[in-house]
């Protein structure tokens, strides 16, 4: 999960935290200091990120298929894919 910053500031901007905290109410804020990058975000957003990371369910189709080789999946499904339709199929 990539989180886009809603604003970027330098550490010097923290001397007047109002604009920085105002931006943090809208989303992640990136702070740079001497070549290092830090982030500020709301505690609730941090909790959401942790909960999402702890959830083992796949988030995308790519997550679901991670570790599977396409040809192996096709070979395992070959019989099912080649079956003739009976007309009684249901979802």
PDB file of N, CA, C and O in Angstrom:
ATOM      1  N   UNK A   1       0.844  -1.168   0.000  1.00  0.00           N
ATOM      2  CA  UNK A   1       0.000   0.000   0.000  1.00  0.00           C
ATOM      3  C   UNK A   1       0.889   1.230   0.000  1.00  0.00           C
ATOM      4  O   UNK A   1       1.692   1.443   0.908  1.00  0.00           O
ATOM      5  N   UNK A   2       0.726   2.021  -1.029  1.00  0.00           N
ATOM      6  CA  UNK A   2       1.508   3.247  -1.112  1.00  0.00           C
ATOM      7  C   UNK A   2       0.629   4.399  -0.654  1.00  0.00           C
ATOM      8  O   UNK A   2      -0.507   4.557  -1.101  1.00  0.00           O
ATOM      9  N   UNK A   3       1.173   5.185   0.233  1.00  0.00           N
ATOM     10  CA  UNK A   3       0.435   6.330   0.760  1.00  0.00           C
ATOM     11  C   UNK A   3       1.044   7.593   0.182  1.00  0.00           C
ATOM     12  O   UNK A   3       2.241   7.842   0.324  1.00  0.00           O
ATOM     13  N   UNK A   4       0.233   8.364  -0.452  1.00  0.00           N
ATOM     14  CA  UNK A   4       0.696   9.624  -1.028  1.00  0.00           C
ATOM     15  C   UNK A   4       0.610  10.725   0.019  1.00  0.00           C
ATOM     16  O   UNK A   4      -0.362  10.801   0.771  1.00  0.00           O
ATOM     17  N   UNK A   5       1.619  11.570   0.064  1.00  0.00           N
ATOM     18  CA  UNK A   5       1.614  12.705   0.982  1.00  0.00           C
ATOM     19  C   UNK A   5       0.706  13.800   0.442  1.00  0.00           C
ATOM     20  O   UNK A   5       0.672  14.059  -0.760  1.00  0.00           O
ATOM     21  N   UNK A   6      -0.035  14.445   1.355  1.00  0.00           N
ATOM     22  CA  UNK A   6      -0.875  15.575   0.944  1.00  0.00           C
ATOM     23  C   UNK A   6      -0.073  16.868   0.954  1.00  0.00           C
ATOM     24  O   UNK A   6      -0.466  17.857   0.335  1.00  0.00           O
ATOM     25  N   UNK A   7       1.071  16.855   1.672  1.00  0.00           N
ATOM     26  CA  UNK A   7       1.928  18.041   1.730  1.00  0.00           C
ATOM     27  C   UNK A   7       3.329  17.619   2.143  1.00  0.00           C
ATOM     28  O   UNK A   7       3.524  16.567   2.752  1.00  0.00           O
ATOM     29  N   UNK A   8       4.297  18.454   1.801  1.00  0.00           N
ATOM     30  CA  UNK A   8       5.691  18.227   2.198  1.00  0.00           C
ATOM     31  C   UNK A   8       6.231  19.503   2.817  1.00  0.00           C
ATOM     32  O   UNK A   8       5.977  20.607   2.334  1.00  0.00           O
ATOM     33  N   UNK A   9       6.979  19.329   3.893  1.00  0.00           N
ATOM     34  CA  UNK A   9       7.575  20.459   4.595  1.00  0.00           C
ATOM     35  C   UNK A   9       9.008  20.110   4.950  1.00  0.00           C
ATOM     36  O   UNK A   9       9.419  18.954   4.847  1.00  0.00           O
ATOM     37  N   UNK A  10       9.766  21.116   5.369  1.00  0.00           N
ATOM     38  CA  UNK A  10      11.098  20.870   5.925  1.00  0.00           C
ATOM     39  C   UNK A  10      10.977  20.943   7.445  1.00  0.00           C
ATOM     40  O   UNK A  10       9.978  21.436   7.969  1.00  0.00           O
ATOM     41  N   UNK A  11      11.978  20.460   8.140  1.00  0.00           N
ATOM     42  CA  UNK A  11      11.958  20.490   9.604  1.00  0.00           C
ATOM     43  C   UNK A  11      11.845  21.917  10.127  1.00  0.00           C
ATOM     44  O   UNK A  11      11.274  22.141  11.194  1.00  0.00           O
ATOM     45  N   UNK A  12      12.373  22.865   9.403  1.00  0.00           N
ATOM     46  CA  UNK A  12      12.281  24.268   9.814  1.00  0.00           C
ATOM     47  C   UNK A  12      10.831  24.712   9.927  1.00  0.00           C
ATOM     48  O   UNK A  12      10.504  25.543  10.775  1.00  0.00           O
ATOM     49  N   UNK A  13       9.953  24.169   9.082  1.00  0.00           N
ATOM     50  CA  UNK A  13       8.539  24.532   9.126  1.00  0.00           C
ATOM     51  C   UNK A  13       7.863  24.118  10.426  1.00  0.00           C
ATOM     52  O   UNK A  13       6.786  24.621  10.748  1.00  0.00           O
ATOM     53  N   UNK A  14       8.481  23.204  11.182  1.00  0.00           N
ATOM     54  CA  UNK A  14       7.881  22.743  12.433  1.00  0.00           C
ATOM     55  C   UNK A  14       7.923  23.812  13.526  1.00  0.00           C
ATOM     56  O   UNK A  14       7.273  23.670  14.562  1.00  0.00           O
ATOM     57  N   UNK A  15       8.694  24.889  13.291  1.00  0.00           N
ATOM     58  CA  UNK A  15       8.723  26.000  14.256  1.00  0.00           C
ATOM     59  C   UNK A  15       7.361  26.678  14.332  1.00  0.00           C
ATOM     60  O   UNK A  15       7.002  27.240  15.367  1.00  0.00           O
ATOM     61  N   UNK A  16       6.607  26.627  13.245  1.00  0.00           N
ATOM     62  CA  UNK A  16       5.233  27.128  13.196  1.00  0.00           C
ATOM     63  C   UNK A  16       4.360  25.942  12.788  1.00  0.00           C
ATOM     64  O   UNK A  16       4.058  25.773  11.607  1.00  0.00           O
ATOM     65  N   UNK A  17       3.952  25.116  13.761  1.00  0.00           N
ATOM     66  CA  UNK A  17       3.311  23.840  13.438  1.00  0.00           C
ATOM     67  C   UNK A  17       1.889  23.930  12.885  1.00  0.00           C
ATOM     68  O   UNK A  17       1.369  22.932  12.386  1.00  0.00           O
ATOM     69  N   UNK A  18       1.260  25.074  12.957  1.00  0.00           N
ATOM     70  CA  UNK A  18      -0.131  25.188  12.511  1.00  0.00           C
ATOM     71  C   UNK A  18      -0.374  24.657  11.109  1.00  0.00           C
ATOM     72  O   UNK A  18      -1.207  23.767  10.938  1.00  0.00           O
ATOM     73  N   UNK A  19       0.327  25.173  10.088  1.00  0.00           N
ATOM     74  CA  UNK A  19       0.101  24.691   8.721  1.00  0.00           C
ATOM     75  C   UNK A  19       0.431  23.200   8.548  1.00  0.00           C
ATOM     76  O   UNK A  19      -0.222  22.496   7.777  1.00  0.00           O
ATOM     77  N   UNK A  20       1.448  22.736   9.273  1.00  0.00           N
ATOM     78  CA  UNK A  20       1.832  21.327   9.173  1.00  0.00           C
ATOM     79  C   UNK A  20       0.708  20.447   9.725  1.00  0.00           C
ATOM     80  O   UNK A  20       0.309  19.471   9.091  1.00  0.00           O
ATOM     81  N   UNK A  21       0.202  20.798  10.911  1.00  0.00           N
ATOM     82  CA  UNK A  21      -0.873  20.012  11.522  1.00  0.00           C
ATOM     83  C   UNK A  21      -2.180  20.146  10.750  1.00  0.00           C
ATOM     84  O   UNK A  21      -2.957  19.194  10.678  1.00  0.00           O
ATOM     85  N   UNK A  22      -2.427  21.317  10.175  1.00  0.00           N
ATOM     86  CA  UNK A  22      -3.618  21.477   9.334  1.00  0.00           C
ATOM     87  C   UNK A  22      -3.561  20.521   8.147  1.00  0.00           C
ATOM     88  O   UNK A  22      -4.557  19.886   7.801  1.00  0.00           O
ATOM     89  N   UNK A  23      -2.384  20.426   7.528  1.00  0.00           N
ATOM     90  CA  UNK A  23      -2.229  19.502   6.401  1.00  0.00           C
ATOM     91  C   UNK A  23      -2.385  18.063   6.868  1.00  0.00           C
ATOM     92  O   UNK A  23      -2.946  17.240   6.144  1.00  0.00           O
ATOM     93  N   UNK A  24      -1.898  17.742   8.066  1.00  0.00           N
ATOM     94  CA  UNK A  24      -1.973  16.371   8.592  1.00  0.00           C
ATOM     95  C   UNK A  24      -3.416  15.941   8.848  1.00  0.00           C
ATOM     96  O   UNK A  24      -3.701  14.744   8.884  1.00  0.00           O
ATOM     97  N   UNK A  25      -4.322  16.888   9.026  1.00  0.00           N
ATOM     98  CA  UNK A  25      -5.732  16.508   9.193  1.00  0.00           C
ATOM     99  C   UNK A  25      -6.302  15.973   7.881  1.00  0.00           C
ATOM    100  O   UNK A  25      -7.298  15.248   7.884  1.00  0.00           O
ATOM    101  N   UNK A  26      -5.669  16.331   6.755  1.00  0.00           N
ATOM    102  CA  UNK A  26      -6.136  15.867   5.438  1.00  0.00           C
ATOM    103  C   UNK A  26      -5.462  14.571   5.012  1.00  0.00           C
ATOM    104  O   UNK A  26      -5.972  13.876   4.133  1.00  0.00           O
ATOM    105  N   UNK A  27      -4.313  14.226   5.621  1.00  0.00           N
ATOM    106  CA  UNK A  27      -3.608  13.016   5.238  1.00  0.00           C
ATOM    107  C   UNK A  27      -2.157  13.071   5.662  1.00  0.00           C
ATOM    108  O   UNK A  27      -1.765  13.905   6.479  1.00  0.00           O
ATOM    109  N   UNK A  28      -1.371  12.184   5.105  1.00  0.00           N
ATOM    110  CA  UNK A  28       0.038  12.060   5.462  1.00  0.00           C
ATOM    111  C   UNK A  28       0.820  13.294   5.041  1.00  0.00           C
ATOM    112  O   UNK A  28       0.639  13.816   3.941  1.00  0.00           O
ATOM    113  N   UNK A  29       1.690  13.751   5.930  1.00  0.00           N
ATOM    114  CA  UNK A  29       2.562  14.891   5.658  1.00  0.00           C
ATOM    115  C   UNK A  29       4.003  14.405   5.706  1.00  0.00           C
ATOM    116  O   UNK A  29       4.394  13.703   6.638  1.00  0.00           O
ATOM    117  N   UNK A  30       4.778  14.770   4.722  1.00  0.00           N
ATOM    118  CA  UNK A  30       6.192  14.376   4.640  1.00  0.00           C
ATOM    119  C   UNK A  30       7.054  15.532   5.154  1.00  0.00           C
ATOM    120  O   UNK A  30       6.896  16.679   4.734  1.00  0.00           O
ATOM    121  N   UNK A  31       7.972  15.205   6.074  1.00  0.00           N
ATOM    122  CA  UNK A  31       8.904  16.188   6.628  1.00  0.00           C
ATOM    123  C   UNK A  31      10.319  15.748   6.259  1.00  0.00           C
ATOM    124  O   UNK A  31      10.676  14.587   6.461  1.00  0.00           O
ATOM    125  N   UNK A  32      11.117  16.653   5.724  1.00  0.00           N
ATOM    126  CA  UNK A  32      12.510  16.302   5.400  1.00  0.00           C
ATOM    127  C   UNK A  32      13.452  17.106   6.280  1.00  0.00           C
ATOM    128  O   UNK A  32      13.227  18.280   6.573  1.00  0.00           O
ATOM    129  N   UNK A  33      14.515  16.426   6.688  1.00  0.00           N
ATOM    130  CA  UNK A  33      15.551  17.060   7.509  1.00  0.00           C
ATOM    131  C   UNK A  33      16.874  16.388   7.214  1.00  0.00           C
ATOM    132  O   UNK A  33      17.031  15.189   7.445  1.00  0.00           O
ATOM    133  N   UNK A  34      17.817  17.144   6.710  1.00  0.00           N
ATOM    134  CA  UNK A  34      19.168  16.651   6.435  1.00  0.00           C
ATOM    135  C   UNK A  34      19.163  15.348   5.634  1.00  0.00           C
ATOM    136  O   UNK A  34      19.902  14.414   5.947  1.00  0.00           O
ATOM    137  N   UNK A  35      18.338  15.297   4.619  1.00  0.00           N
ATOM    138  CA  UNK A  35      18.305  14.138   3.735  1.00  0.00           C
ATOM    139  C   UNK A  35      17.464  12.973   4.230  1.00  0.00           C
ATOM    140  O   UNK A  35      17.300  11.989   3.509  1.00  0.00           O
ATOM    141  N   UNK A  36      16.929  13.059   5.436  1.00  0.00           N
ATOM    142  CA  UNK A  36      16.052  12.006   5.943  1.00  0.00           C
ATOM    143  C   UNK A  36      14.608  12.447   5.800  1.00  0.00           C
ATOM    144  O   UNK A  36      14.299  13.638   5.838  1.00  0.00           O
ATOM    145  N   UNK A  37      13.732  11.475   5.635  1.00  0.00           N
ATOM    146  CA  UNK A  37      12.313  11.772   5.474  1.00  0.00           C
ATOM    147  C   UNK A  37      11.533  11.171   6.635  1.00  0.00           C
ATOM    148  O   UNK A  37      11.758  10.026   7.028  1.00  0.00           O
ATOM    149  N   UNK A  38      10.619  11.956   7.171  1.00  0.00           N
ATOM    150  CA  UNK A  38       9.738  11.544   8.256  1.00  0.00           C
ATOM    151  C   UNK A  38       8.299  11.784   7.808  1.00  0.00           C
ATOM    152  O   UNK A  38       8.055  12.504   6.840  1.00  0.00           O
ATOM    153  N   UNK A  39       7.361  11.184   8.510  1.00  0.00           N
ATOM    154  CA  UNK A  39       5.959  11.418   8.181  1.00  0.00           C
ATOM    155  C   UNK A  39       5.184  11.776   9.445  1.00  0.00           C
ATOM    156  O   UNK A  39       5.514  11.343  10.549  1.00  0.00           O
ATOM    157  N   UNK A  40       4.169  12.562   9.249  1.00  0.00           N
ATOM    158  CA  UNK A  40       3.212  12.880  10.302  1.00  0.00           C
ATOM    159  C   UNK A  40       1.846  12.477   9.762  1.00  0.00           C
ATOM    160  O   UNK A  40       1.494  12.812   8.631  1.00  0.00           O
ATOM    161  N   UNK A  41       1.085  11.761  10.574  1.00  0.00           N
ATOM    162  CA  UNK A  41      -0.272  11.411  10.193  1.00  0.00           C
ATOM    163  C   UNK A  41      -1.119  11.288  11.450  1.00  0.00           C
ATOM    164  O   UNK A  41      -0.606  11.146  12.560  1.00  0.00           O
ATOM    165  N   UNK A  42      -2.420  11.347  11.248  1.00  0.00           N
ATOM    166  CA  UNK A  42      -3.340  11.223  12.373  1.00  0.00           C
ATOM    167  C   UNK A  42      -3.234   9.829  12.986  1.00  0.00           C
ATOM    168  O   UNK A  42      -2.961   8.854  12.286  1.00  0.00           O
ATOM    169  N   UNK A  43      -3.449   9.742  14.281  1.00  0.00           N
ATOM    170  CA  UNK A  43      -3.380   8.465  14.973  1.00  0.00           C
ATOM    171  C   UNK A  43      -4.401   7.483  14.406  1.00  0.00           C
ATOM    172  O   UNK A  43      -4.112   6.292  14.285  1.00  0.00           O
ATOM    173  N   UNK A  44      -5.578   7.964  14.063  1.00  0.00           N
ATOM    174  CA  UNK A  44      -6.615   7.087  13.492  1.00  0.00           C
ATOM    175  C   UNK A  44      -6.165   6.506  12.154  1.00  0.00           C
ATOM    176  O   UNK A  44      -6.432   5.340  11.861  1.00  0.00           O
ATOM    177  N   UNK A  45      -5.491   7.307  11.351  1.00  0.00           N
ATOM    178  CA  UNK A  45      -5.004   6.810  10.064  1.00  0.00           C
ATOM    179  C   UNK A  45      -3.915   5.762  10.287  1.00  0.00           C
ATOM    180  O   UNK A  45      -3.861   4.765   9.568  1.00  0.00           O
ATOM    181  N   UNK A  46      -3.052   5.981  11.275  1.00  0.00           N
ATOM    182  CA  UNK A  46      -2.016   5.009  11.610  1.00  0.00           C
ATOM    183  C   UNK A  46      -2.652   3.692  12.050  1.00  0.00           C
ATOM    184  O   UNK A  46      -2.186   2.622  11.658  1.00  0.00           O
ATOM    185  N   UNK A  47      -3.699   3.758  12.850  1.00  0.00           N
ATOM    186  CA  UNK A  47      -4.404   2.549  13.294  1.00  0.00           C
ATOM    187  C   UNK A  47      -5.012   1.808  12.106  1.00  0.00           C
ATOM    188  O   UNK A  47      -4.985   0.578  12.066  1.00  0.00           O
ATOM    189  N   UNK A  48      -5.558   2.540  11.144  1.00  0.00           N
ATOM    190  CA  UNK A  48      -6.118   1.925   9.937  1.00  0.00           C
ATOM    191  C   UNK A  48      -5.039   1.205   9.138  1.00  0.00           C
ATOM    192  O   UNK A  48      -5.267   0.103   8.638  1.00  0.00           O
ATOM    193  N   UNK A  49      -3.871   1.817   9.016  1.00  0.00           N
ATOM    194  CA  UNK A  49      -2.750   1.214   8.281  1.00  0.00           C
ATOM    195  C   UNK A  49      -2.315  -0.080   8.965  1.00  0.00           C
ATOM    196  O   UNK A  49      -2.087  -1.092   8.302  1.00  0.00           O
ATOM    197  N   UNK A  50      -2.202  -0.044  10.296  1.00  0.00           N
ATOM    198  CA  UNK A  50      -1.812  -1.244  11.040  1.00  0.00           C
ATOM    199  C   UNK A  50      -2.849  -2.353  10.890  1.00  0.00           C
ATOM    200  O   UNK A  50      -2.493  -3.515  10.696  1.00  0.00           O
ATOM    201  N   UNK A  51      -4.134  -1.998  10.979  1.00  0.00           N
ATOM    202  CA  UNK A  51      -5.195  -2.996  10.840  1.00  0.00           C
ATOM    203  C   UNK A  51      -5.191  -3.602   9.444  1.00  0.00           C
ATOM    204  O   UNK A  51      -5.375  -4.809   9.285  1.00  0.00           O
ATOM    205  N   UNK A  52      -4.982  -2.770   8.440  1.00  0.00           N
ATOM    206  CA  UNK A  52      -4.932  -3.258   7.063  1.00  0.00           C
ATOM    207  C   UNK A  52      -3.744  -4.198   6.866  1.00  0.00           C
ATOM    208  O   UNK A  52      -3.863  -5.224   6.195  1.00  0.00           O
ATOM    209  N   UNK A  53      -2.608  -3.849   7.446  1.00  0.00           N
ATOM    210  CA  UNK A  53      -1.411  -4.686   7.317  1.00  0.00           C
ATOM    211  C   UNK A  53      -1.568  -6.016   8.055  1.00  0.00           C
ATOM    212  O   UNK A  53      -1.020  -7.031   7.626  1.00  0.00           O
ATOM    213  N   UNK A  54      -2.309  -6.013   9.152  1.00  0.00           N
ATOM    214  CA  UNK A  54      -2.498  -7.229   9.943  1.00  0.00           C
ATOM    215  C   UNK A  54      -3.525  -8.168   9.313  1.00  0.00           C
ATOM    216  O   UNK A  54      -3.567  -9.350   9.653  1.00  0.00           O
ATOM    217  N   UNK A  55      -4.343  -7.663   8.410  1.00  0.00           N
ATOM    218  CA  UNK A  55      -5.373  -8.467   7.760  1.00  0.00           C
ATOM    219  C   UNK A  55      -4.718  -9.329   6.676  1.00  0.00           C
ATOM    220  O   UNK A  55      -4.173  -8.796   5.709  1.00  0.00           O
ATOM    221  N   UNK A  56      -4.765 -10.661   6.831  1.00  0.00           N
ATOM    222  CA  UNK A  56      -4.074 -11.522   5.868  1.00  0.00           C
ATOM    223  C   UNK A  56      -4.781 -11.669   4.522  1.00  0.00           C
ATOM    224  O   UNK A  56      -4.214 -12.245   3.593  1.00  0.00           O
ATOM    225  N   UNK A  57      -6.000 -11.164   4.398  1.00  0.00           N
ATOM    226  CA  UNK A  57      -6.734 -11.317   3.141  1.00  0.00           C
ATOM    227  C   UNK A  57      -6.063 -10.510   2.033  1.00  0.00           C
ATOM    228  O   UNK A  57      -5.567  -9.411   2.281  1.00  0.00           O
ATOM    229  N   UNK A  58      -6.044 -11.045   0.815  1.00  0.00           N
ATOM    230  CA  UNK A  58      -5.441 -10.310  -0.305  1.00  0.00           C
ATOM    231  C   UNK A  58      -6.185  -8.996  -0.556  1.00  0.00           C
ATOM    232  O   UNK A  58      -7.410  -8.931  -0.451  1.00  0.00           O
ATOM    233  N   UNK A  59      -5.423  -7.956  -0.889  1.00  0.00           N
ATOM    234  CA  UNK A  59      -6.017  -6.629  -1.138  1.00  0.00           C
ATOM    235  C   UNK A  59      -6.264  -6.394  -2.624  1.00  0.00           C
ATOM    236  O   UNK A  59      -7.129  -5.605  -3.004  1.00  0.00           O
ATOM    237  N   UNK A  60      -5.485  -7.094  -3.464  1.00  0.00           N
ATOM    238  CA  UNK A  60      -5.602  -6.927  -4.905  1.00  0.00           C
ATOM    239  C   UNK A  60      -5.542  -8.303  -5.569  1.00  0.00           C
ATOM    240  O   UNK A  60      -5.205  -9.296  -4.924  1.00  0.00           O
ATOM    241  N   UNK A  61      -5.867  -8.353  -6.845  1.00  0.00           N
ATOM    242  CA  UNK A  61      -5.753  -9.593  -7.603  1.00  0.00           C
ATOM    243  C   UNK A  61      -4.297 -10.060  -7.627  1.00  0.00           C
ATOM    244  O   UNK A  61      -4.025 -11.259  -7.562  1.00  0.00           O
ATOM    245  N   UNK A  62      -3.367  -9.113  -7.721  1.00  0.00           N
ATOM    246  CA  UNK A  62      -1.950  -9.471  -7.717  1.00  0.00           C
ATOM    247  C   UNK A  62      -1.563 -10.128  -6.391  1.00  0.00           C
ATOM    248  O   UNK A  62      -0.780 -11.078  -6.374  1.00  0.00           O
ATOM    249  N   UNK A  63      -2.113  -9.622  -5.275  1.00  0.00           N
ATOM    250  CA  UNK A  63      -1.857 -10.248  -3.974  1.00  0.00           C
ATOM    251  C   UNK A  63      -2.394 -11.673  -3.954  1.00  0.00           C
ATOM    252  O   UNK A  63      -1.741 -12.583  -3.444  1.00  0.00           O
ATOM    253  N   UNK A  64      -3.572 -11.860  -4.506  1.00  0.00           N
ATOM    254  CA  UNK A  64      -4.217 -13.170  -4.517  1.00  0.00           C
ATOM    255  C   UNK A  64      -3.394 -14.175  -5.311  1.00  0.00           C
ATOM    256  O   UNK A  64      -3.301 -15.342  -4.930  1.00  0.00           O
ATOM    257  N   UNK A  65      -2.802 -13.735  -6.402  1.00  0.00           N
ATOM    258  CA  UNK A  65      -2.078 -14.631  -7.292  1.00  0.00           C
ATOM    259  C   UNK A  65      -0.585 -14.705  -7.003  1.00  0.00           C
ATOM    260  O   UNK A  65       0.144 -15.425  -7.685  1.00  0.00           O
ATOM    261  N   UNK A  66      -0.124 -13.966  -5.997  1.00  0.00           N
ATOM    262  CA  UNK A  66       1.305 -13.962  -5.670  1.00  0.00           C
ATOM    263  C   UNK A  66       1.776 -15.381  -5.375  1.00  0.00           C
ATOM    264  O   UNK A  66       1.148 -16.101  -4.598  1.00  0.00           O
ATOM    265  N   UNK A  67       2.865 -15.774  -5.988  1.00  0.00           N
ATOM    266  CA  UNK A  67       3.431 -17.091  -5.755  1.00  0.00           C
ATOM    267  C   UNK A  67       2.913 -18.171  -6.694  1.00  0.00           C
ATOM    268  O   UNK A  67       3.430 -19.288  -6.685  1.00  0.00           O
ATOM    269  N   UNK A  68       1.917 -17.869  -7.495  1.00  0.00           N
ATOM    270  CA  UNK A  68       1.384 -18.855  -8.442  1.00  0.00           C
ATOM    271  C   UNK A  68       1.993 -18.621  -9.813  1.00  0.00           C
ATOM    272  O   UNK A  68       2.167 -17.481 -10.242  1.00  0.00           O
ATOM    273  N   UNK A  69       2.310 -19.699 -10.488  1.00  0.00           N
ATOM    274  CA  UNK A  69       2.797 -19.601 -11.860  1.00  0.00           C
ATOM    275  C   UNK A  69       1.621 -19.856 -12.787  1.00  0.00           C
ATOM    276  O   UNK A  69       0.875 -20.818 -12.603  1.00  0.00           O
ATOM    277  N   UNK A  70       1.456 -18.999 -13.780  1.00  0.00           N
ATOM    278  CA  UNK A  70       0.302 -19.075 -14.672  1.00  0.00           C
ATOM    279  C   UNK A  70       0.173 -20.444 -15.334  1.00  0.00           C
ATOM    280  O   UNK A  70      -0.925 -20.995 -15.408  1.00  0.00           O
ATOM    281  N   UNK A  71       1.258 -20.982 -15.803  1.00  0.00           N
ATOM    282  CA  UNK A  71       1.194 -22.278 -16.500  1.00  0.00           C
ATOM    283  C   UNK A  71       0.783 -23.400 -15.554  1.00  0.00           C
ATOM    284  O   UNK A  71       0.059 -24.313 -15.954  1.00  0.00           O
ATOM    285  N   UNK A  72       1.234 -23.342 -14.310  1.00  0.00           N
ATOM    286  CA  UNK A  72       0.850 -24.359 -13.327  1.00  0.00           C
ATOM    287  C   UNK A  72      -0.650 -24.291 -13.038  1.00  0.00           C
ATOM    288  O   UNK A  72      -1.320 -25.320 -12.953  1.00  0.00           O
ATOM    289  N   UNK A  73      -1.164 -23.089 -12.890  1.00  0.00           N
ATOM    290  CA  UNK A  73      -2.597 -22.921 -12.644  1.00  0.00           C
ATOM    291  C   UNK A  73      -3.400 -23.439 -13.836  1.00  0.00           C
ATOM    292  O   UNK A  73      -4.399 -24.136 -13.658  1.00  0.00           O
ATOM    293  N   UNK A  74      -2.964 -23.100 -15.049  1.00  0.00           N
ATOM    294  CA  UNK A  74      -3.662 -23.571 -16.254  1.00  0.00           C
ATOM    295  C   UNK A  74      -3.649 -25.095 -16.329  1.00  0.00           C
ATOM    296  O   UNK A  74      -4.659 -25.705 -16.681  1.00  0.00           O
ATOM    297  N   UNK A  75      -2.516 -25.713 -16.001  1.00  0.00           N
ATOM    298  CA  UNK A  75      -2.450 -27.177 -16.081  1.00  0.00           C
ATOM    299  C   UNK A  75      -3.361 -27.827 -15.045  1.00  0.00           C
ATOM    300  O   UNK A  75      -3.951 -28.873 -15.314  1.00  0.00           O
ATOM    301  N   UNK A  76      -3.481 -27.232 -13.885  1.00  0.00           N
ATOM    302  CA  UNK A  76      -4.372 -27.780 -12.856  1.00  0.00           C
ATOM    303  C   UNK A  76      -5.842 -27.617 -13.221  1.00  0.00           C
ATOM    304  O   UNK A  76      -6.679 -28.425 -12.819  1.00  0.00           O
ATOM    305  N   UNK A  77      -6.149 -26.591 -13.969  1.00  0.00           N
ATOM    306  CA  UNK A  77      -7.542 -26.323 -14.355  1.00  0.00           C
ATOM    307  C   UNK A  77      -7.908 -26.893 -15.716  1.00  0.00           C
ATOM    308  O   UNK A  77      -9.056 -26.770 -16.143  1.00  0.00           O
ATOM    309  N   UNK A  78      -6.960 -27.514 -16.404  1.00  0.00           N
ATOM    310  CA  UNK A  78      -7.184 -27.969 -17.771  1.00  0.00           C
ATOM    311  C   UNK A  78      -8.451 -28.799 -17.900  1.00  0.00           C
ATOM    312  O   UNK A  78      -9.264 -28.535 -18.786  1.00  0.00           O
ATOM    313  N   UNK A  79      -8.642 -29.795 -17.041  1.00  0.00           N
ATOM    314  CA  UNK A  79      -9.835 -30.629 -17.119  1.00  0.00           C
ATOM    315  C   UNK A  79     -11.113 -29.830 -16.945  1.00  0.00           C
ATOM    316  O   UNK A  79     -12.085 -30.031 -17.673  1.00  0.00           O
ATOM    317  N   UNK A  80     -11.109 -28.944 -15.999  1.00  0.00           N
ATOM    318  CA  UNK A  80     -12.289 -28.121 -15.746  1.00  0.00           C
ATOM    319  C   UNK A  80     -12.545 -27.178 -16.919  1.00  0.00           C
ATOM    320  O   UNK A  80     -13.696 -26.975 -17.306  1.00  0.00           O
ATOM    321  N   UNK A  81     -11.488 -26.599 -17.489  1.00  0.00           N
ATOM    322  CA  UNK A  81     -11.656 -25.681 -18.608  1.00  0.00           C
ATOM    323  C   UNK A  81     -12.146 -26.402 -19.868  1.00  0.00           C
ATOM    324  O   UNK A  81     -12.863 -25.822 -20.684  1.00  0.00           O
ATOM    325  N   UNK A  82     -11.753 -27.668 -20.016  1.00  0.00           N
ATOM    326  CA  UNK A  82     -12.113 -28.428 -21.211  1.00  0.00           C
ATOM    327  C   UNK A  82     -13.463 -29.136 -21.108  1.00  0.00           C
ATOM    328  O   UNK A  82     -13.961 -29.660 -22.104  1.00  0.00           O
ATOM    329  N   UNK A  83     -14.064 -29.156 -19.909  1.00  0.00           N
ATOM    330  CA  UNK A  83     -15.359 -29.823 -19.738  1.00  0.00           C
ATOM    331  C   UNK A  83     -16.409 -29.183 -20.637  1.00  0.00           C
ATOM    332  O   UNK A  83     -16.432 -27.967 -20.828  1.00  0.00           O
ATOM    333  N   UNK A  84     -17.274 -30.026 -21.182  1.00  0.00           N
ATOM    334  CA  UNK A  84     -18.401 -29.529 -21.976  1.00  0.00           C
ATOM    335  C   UNK A  84     -19.463 -28.965 -21.025  1.00  0.00           C
ATOM    336  O   UNK A  84     -19.630 -29.454 -19.908  1.00  0.00           O
ATOM    337  N   UNK A  85     -20.158 -27.957 -21.470  1.00  0.00           N
ATOM    338  CA  UNK A  85     -21.234 -27.384 -20.660  1.00  0.00           C
ATOM    339  C   UNK A  85     -22.413 -28.340 -20.634  1.00  0.00           C
ATOM    340  O   UNK A  85     -22.762 -28.935 -21.654  1.00  0.00           O
ATOM    341  N   UNK A  86     -23.024 -28.485 -19.469  1.00  0.00           N
ATOM    342  CA  UNK A  86     -24.177 -29.383 -19.349  1.00  0.00           C
ATOM    343  C   UNK A  86     -25.493 -28.607 -19.408  1.00  0.00           C
ATOM    344  O   UNK A  86     -26.558 -29.193 -19.600  1.00  0.00           O
ATOM    345  N   UNK A  87     -25.411 -27.298 -19.243  1.00  0.00           N
ATOM    346  CA  UNK A  87     -26.629 -26.491 -19.231  1.00  0.00           C
ATOM    347  C   UNK A  87     -27.207 -26.354 -17.839  1.00  0.00           C
ATOM    348  O   UNK A  87     -28.207 -25.660 -17.651  1.00  0.00           O
ATOM    349  N   UNK A  88     -26.598 -27.003 -16.861  1.00  0.00           N
ATOM    350  CA  UNK A  88     -27.072 -26.922 -15.488  1.00  0.00           C
ATOM    351  C   UNK A  88     -26.122 -26.138 -14.601  1.00  0.00           C
ATOM    352  O   UNK A  88     -26.241 -26.171 -13.376  1.00  0.00           O
ATOM    353  N   UNK A  89     -25.180 -25.434 -15.214  1.00  0.00           N
ATOM    354  CA  UNK A  89     -24.221 -24.679 -14.437  1.00  0.00           C
ATOM    355  C   UNK A  89     -24.909 -23.519 -13.718  1.00  0.00           C
ATOM    356  O   UNK A  89     -25.820 -22.884 -14.250  1.00  0.00           O
ATOM    357  N   UNK A  90     -24.457 -23.270 -12.527  1.00  0.00           N
ATOM    358  CA  UNK A  90     -25.006 -22.155 -11.751  1.00  0.00           C
ATOM    359  C   UNK A  90     -23.873 -21.526 -10.971  1.00  0.00           C
ATOM    360  O   UNK A  90     -22.909 -22.187 -10.587  1.00  0.00           O
ATOM    361  N   UNK A  91     -24.010 -20.273 -10.755  1.00  0.00           N
ATOM    362  CA  UNK A  91     -22.997 -19.560  -9.944  1.00  0.00           C
ATOM    363  C   UNK A  91     -23.412 -19.548  -8.508  1.00  0.00           C
ATOM    364  O   UNK A  91     -22.702 -19.001  -7.665  1.00  0.00           O
TER     365      UNK A  91
END
